[in-house]
């Protein structure tokens, strides 16, 4: 395994010779058949491809990346994914967007859901990698399909969490116990693992152990709103949820769990 990251590989992995660390993305590309990219946002994802010492830094000519595959796992918008695809393919490489559905815990447990689109042969070649981190992988067709699906699912989760948080705020204002609310909610038809877990974080006021960062949830809902403008689809509920998350972000809680939105709704 070859990596390029601000955080160096774990010492035990290095000692076993399992990981080789390189200083730049272009070095990783030169020494790898398939490259996986997973960064914070669309800007970073594109910058690592076209920036200084990026993926295509030494890739001169239309066949410079021939025989190599590039898998974009950053949660990005479809337009950025298509741009990266065009760049990789213009150099002779294969491109696949592979979006990850799930929490930090699911990633650690290897139970993520992979949503992929792009080069089908690259998708097939990556099956062993996907099985190592996920319980299933879906191939959704042309580039942009997986990013759209991922964002739509994240939007549904974000809206659901905003609704749960607001309901718990109201229950608390009415003098009801959040613990009782959560116990009853978890027995109702509206319960899900995601909302139950977030509800428990709210009840415990425990937001520093991050399963899903606040900034990333708001980013994804914002990307959904951008897409809705392109297709002329009104998203009033998503827009309201986006405002709730933005309010929490303005208070400096980007690196806390998204469930912290509850605390900002209380005031």
Order of alpha helices (4+ residues) and beta strands (2+ residues): beta-alpha-beta-alpha-beta-alpha-beta-alpha-beta-alpha-beta-alpha-alpha-beta-alpha-alpha-alpha-alpha-alpha-alpha
